[in-house]
Amino acid sequence: TWGTYWVWDARLTSVLILFFLYLGLMALRSSIEEESLAAKLTAILALVGIVMLPIIKFSVEFGNTLHQPASVIRAGGPTIDPALLSPLLVMAVGFTLMFVAMHLKAMRNEILRRRVKAMQLAEVERAQAAQLAAAE
């Protein structure tokens, strides 16, 4: 299998399906103008994508695949050498903390964006009301 462009392995194929699902998710979100409808539809599609995660995880154990079975989180304990396991766990914690920080920052930016949009809409309504009052 080395040196081949593509192998129809269970894990590779299921990850490819998930990748196409995420591309569809981004396309769906950007194609709908109304934010609340886009949010609801993409949330539903994301829930469909979550179903793929256990399929990807257990595709190695249930099928005859190219990938090795789990070596860190398993019933008999990790089979990785401790010299590799400790840096792996430290980096996993570090990336998790970085993800949480970036996600909180993105949530803050979205809240601020919605506040600015609401303020702009309120300003437009005030200007329209002032024009109507001046016209009378």
N, C-alpha and C positions, 0 to 999 in steps of 0.2 A: 504494500500500500504506500510505501514511501515513494515520493517522486511523482505521484499521480495528482492530477488536477482536482478531482472530486471523487469521493468514495461514498456510496449510499449507506453510510453508517447510521444507526438509529439515533445517536446523540447529535451528530452533525445535521442530519435531516430535520430533526425536531427543533434544533436551534435555528436553522434556516427558516422554518415555518414561523417561529416566534419573531425573527427579524422582519419578515414580510408583514406580520401582524402589527409590529411597532411602526413600520413605514405607513401602513394603512391608518394607524391611529393618528400619526402626525398629519397625514393628508386629510383625514376626516376633520380634525380640529381646525386646520387652516382653511378648509373649504366652506365652513358654515359661519356666516356673519354674526348671527345672534349668539352672544357668549353663553347664555344659560343653556340653550339647546345644544350647543357644541360641547359644553361641559358634561351634560347628561349623557349624550351619545358616546363620547369618548370614554366616560366612566364605565358604561356598559361594555364597550369593546375591550377595555382594560381588564374587566372581570373575566371576559372570555380568555384573554391572554394569560391570566393567572392559572387557568386550568393546565396550560402547557408546562408550567414549572415542575410539578411532580412527574409528568411524563418524561421531561428531560432528565430529571434526577435519577429516576429508576430505570431509564432505558439501558443503562450500562449493566444493571444487575439482572434484568429480565431477558435481555437479548444477547446474542453472540456478537459483540462489538469489538472495535479496535481499542477502546479505552480500558484502562485498568480500573478495577473496582475502587471504592472509597479507601483512602489511606489515612485520613485525619479523624473524621467522625465515624466511628464504627463500633460495633459491639465489643470486640476484643481489645479495644484501645488503639491508639494511633500506631501505625507501622513506620512512620517517618522518623528518621534519626533526630534526636533532641537538638542537635546543632542546626538543623533546618526548621524544626517545629517551632522553637521559640521566636526566631525572627518572623516566621510566617504569622504567628498569632499576634505579635506586636504590630506588624503592618496591617493585619486585618482590623485590629482595634483602631489604629490610626486612620485608616481609610473610612471606617465607619463613622468616626468622629468628624472627619472632614466632610463626609456626605451629609451628616446632620447639620453641620454649620452652614454648608452651602444651601441646603434645603430651607433652613430657617431664613437665610438671606433672601432667597428667591420668594418665599412667602411674604416677607416684609416688602419687597419690591412690588409684588402683586397688590398688596393692600394699598401701598402708596399710589400705584397706578390707578386703582379704582377710585381712590379719594380725589385725585386730580381730575379724572373723568367726571365724577359727580359734581365737583366744583365748576368745571367748564359747562356742564349742562345747566346748572343753577344760574350761572352768569348769562347764558343764552336766554333762559326764561326771563330773567330780570330785564334784559335788554329788550326782549319782545314786549314785555308788559309796559316798559317805559315808552316804546314806540306807539303802542295802542293808546296809552294815556295822552301822549302828545298829539295824536291824530284826532282825538275827541275834543 
